[in-house]
């Protein structure tokens, strides 16, 4: 995946999900960490962005239940904890 400016803009746009909580979490994580990530982590983050919002919310609410260890680790990094997020 190329890190040119149009690709970064496209990814930034994909972080905007339409719910305040997801927007804040995903955009903040993207802005603060994406450029420092290695290729594998970028791919994991992109994999999360390809999911539908209800699935992402479910993952954020219960990160310990995520079977894919790489995605579980990425969600834990996004949250800053392995404790689930409560979205009200």
RANOR-V988511 format. One record per residue. N is the residue number from 1. PSI is psi as a letter, one per 40 degrees, with the letter a starting at -180 (* if undefined). D_LAST is the distance of its C-alpha to the last C-alpha in whole Angstrom. Layout:
N | PSI | D_LAST
N | PSI | D_LAST
//
This chain:
1 | h | 35
2 | i | 36
3 | f | 35
4 | i | 36
5 | d | 35
6 | d | 34
7 | d | 32
8 | d | 30
9 | d | 29
10 | d | 28
11 | d | 26
12 | d | 24
13 | d | 24
14 | d | 22
15 | e | 20
16 | h | 18
17 | e | 16
18 | e | 15
19 | h | 11
20 | d | 11
21 | d | 9
22 | d | 12
23 | d | 15
24 | d | 14
25 | d | 15
26 | d | 17
27 | d | 19
28 | d | 19
29 | d | 21
30 | d | 23
31 | d | 24
32 | e | 25
33 | d | 26
34 | d | 27
35 | d | 31
36 | e | 31
37 | i | 30
38 | i | 33
39 | d | 34
40 | d | 32
41 | d | 29
42 | d | 29
43 | d | 29
44 | d | 26
45 | d | 24
46 | d | 25
47 | d | 25
48 | d | 21
49 | d | 21
50 | e | 23
51 | i | 21
52 | i | 18
53 | d | 15
54 | d | 14
55 | d | 16
56 | d | 15
57 | d | 11
58 | d | 13
59 | d | 15
60 | d | 13
61 | d | 11
62 | g | 14
63 | d | 17
64 | e | 20
65 | e | 20
66 | h | 21
67 | d | 25
68 | h | 26
69 | d | 27
70 | d | 27
71 | d | 23
72 | d | 22
73 | d | 24
74 | d | 22
75 | d | 19
76 | d | 19
77 | d | 21
78 | d | 18
79 | d | 16
80 | e | 19
81 | i | 18
82 | e | 19
83 | h | 16
84 | i | 13
85 | h | 10
86 | h | 6
87 | h | 4
88 | * | 0
//
